[in-house]
Every structure is written in C-alpha cells, then in structure tokens.
Amino acid sequence: DSGVTQTPKHLITATGQRVTLRCSPRSGDLSVYWYQQSLDQGLQFLIQYYNGEERAKGNILERFSAQQFPDLHSELNLSSLELGDSALYFCASSVAPSGRSIGELFFGEGSRLTVL
Amino acid sequence: QKEVEQDPGPLSVPEGAIVSLNCTYSNSAFQYFMWYRQYSRKGPELLMYTYSSGNKEDGRFTAQVDKSSKYISLFIRDSQPSDSATYLCAVGPAYSGAGSYQLTFGKGTKLSVIP
C-alpha cells in the first residue's frame, strides 16, 4: 500500500459528461501529480501541484482541470468527455528530494475511466 | 523523436531465466534513471534508481546506465513468476527545486515469467 488513495476505482460514463477524480496523497507529501495511462500512449504526465499551487503542466487538455485543496487532497476534473479519454488516471505524491536523493513518486491504484 | 523509447514487448521467459529490459532516451539533461514495476490493476512502484552512469545492484536486480549512449537497462537474474509485471523506465532532470520533480516514463515492457 503506497499510502496514496484514489477514488473512484472505476467509473463508466457517456460522451459529453463531466467527472471528478479524487486523490489523497501520503501523509506529509506536499506534491501531487496526475498521470494518464493508456495502452498506446503509456504513462503521460498531466499536471503537478505543490502545496496548493500549480507547479508544472504536461499534456493536459483544456477540457481537463485540477486543483489541490488546503488539506492537500487533489481533484482532477474531466469535462466534455470523449471516447479517447478512456484510460487509467493515476495520482502520485512525493516529498521534495534532499541533496542527491531522489523524490520518489508514490502512486495510487488509479481510477479507471470508461467513456461510452 | 520521443524522449524515452521502450520496447513494449510482451516478453515471456521461463522461470530462472535472465531478463534484460532496455530503454533509450534522447535528452542528455536527464540525470535520474529509474525503473518502476507495475503489477496488473495496481499503480507503478519504484523498483530501482540510479543517479549516474554505471551499475547498481539490489538482490536479483541490476540497473545499468550508459549516459554516453543514452541507454538504460534492467537485468533480472533467476527470474520468478512473481516478477511478472510491466516494467517502466523513467528518466528525469536534476531536481529543480520548489517541489517540482518531473519524470518521463517509457511505455513499459510487459514481462511474463512462466513456471
């Protein structure tokens, strides 16, 4: 158990709809990352928040948005859903690395989104 | 050219075999090299990491980095059925501060170790 909690585990919805995925990071971790994993694209970085502020953006569509709340949990909002948005969405958290040590990413078990 | 290239497999080997998994990367600024393991229906978990060229060993696993050719490898000795998983390489630049730590992942190689 990585300590990162994601809900819901599975979600089935229709095209054009909007969904919200939720992530609770490990206790004490300030950074939250969202990744999308599909068979053809692999694990793609979407966005990162650090202590409530957006820190980095990757290949996130304009239809998608995220935020990190004061209690450090994060939500990823996906709107105007298309068939191609069907994927596994992972949240990861980390602490800042110190010196030459790495900032390991701890992943949740993911939210599987199916758009019909 | 993609930043990280990884053969997706699948790769099937008999129990006890030596497994070699490889990735190439294009950006010479990358300084962290990692291998994550992902079991079916689970999130990736860090298996090994290295910060520089050379080898790093951990039990049956050896990670190897050749910065001159931008090539990273993971070797698994005496492979076990429990090693069956998808292995993702990941690379990243030096830590830039402010809590930002970016990794670029390969697509992953699915490994099956047959008893």
Boltz contact constraints between the chains, C-beta under 6 A:
constraints:
  - contact:
      token1: [A, 30]
      token2: [B, 99]
      max_distance: 6.0
  - contact:
      token1: [A, 31]
      token2: [B, 99]
      max_distance: 6.0
  - contact:
      token1: [A, 42]
      token2: [B, 107]
      max_distance: 6.0
  - contact:
      token1: [A, 43]
      token2: [B, 105]
      max_distance: 6.0
  - contact:
      token1: [A, 50]
      token2: [B, 99]
      max_distance: 6.0
  - contact:
      token1: [A, 55]
      token2: [B, 100]
      max_distance: 6.0
  - contact:
      token1: [A, 56]
      token2: [B, 100]
      max_distance: 6.0
  - contact:
      token1: [A, 90]
      token2: [B, 43]
      max_distance: 6.0
  - contact:
      token1: [A, 94]
      token2: [B, 101]
      max_distance: 6.0
  - contact:
      token1: [A, 96]
      token2: [B, 99]
      max_distance: 6.0
  - contact:
      token1: [A, 97]
      token2: [B, 95]
      max_distance: 6.0
  - contact:
      token1: [A, 100]
      token2: [B, 51]
      max_distance: 6.0
  - contact:
      token1: [A, 102]
      token2: [B, 32]
      max_distance: 6.0
  - contact:
      token1: [A, 102]
      token2: [B, 49]
      max_distance: 6.0
  - contact:
      token1: [A, 103]
      token2: [B, 101]
      max_distance: 6.0
  - contact:
      token1: [A, 104]
      token2: [B, 46]
      max_distance: 6.0
  - contact:
      token1: [A, 107]
      token2: [B, 43]
      max_distance: 6.0
  - contact:
      token1: [A, 107]
      token2: [B, 44]
      max_distance: 6.0
  - contact:
      token1: [A, 108]
      token2: [B, 43]
      max_distance: 6.0
  - contact:
      token1: [A, 109]
      token2: [B, 42]
      max_distance: 6.0
  - contact:
      token1: [A, 109]
      token2: [B, 43]
      max_distance: 6.0
  - contact:
      token1: [A, 110]
      token2: [B, 43]
      max_distance: 6.0
